[in-house]
Amino acid sequence: MRSGMNESIEAYVLLTVEIDKVEKALKEIQKKVKTVKEANAVTGPYDAILRVEASSLRELTRVILPKIFTVEGVIDTTTAIVIPKE
């Protein structure tokens, strides 16, 4: 990841997914969204976590997240943008 206003960003997207649809949803997300660098099922309050890279905040919010929401079984997302190290 590079720092700077117009440079790429990295984010973690925490997913809430319907029961018994996590693995299928993760596979579909990885096919649809090429900027997903890692996708894992997890324990705790969320069902899965994605690590994504985007060219901009606009791409993340207007392209990547809407694609994730089109995947069957995805109920909700919470996005945490990584703060670049100085």
Secondary structure, DSSP 8 states (H G I E B T S, - for coil): ---STTS-EEEEEEEEE-TT-HHHHHHHHHHH-TTEEEEEE-SSS-SEEEEEEESSHHHIIIIIHHHHHTSTTEEEEEEEE-----
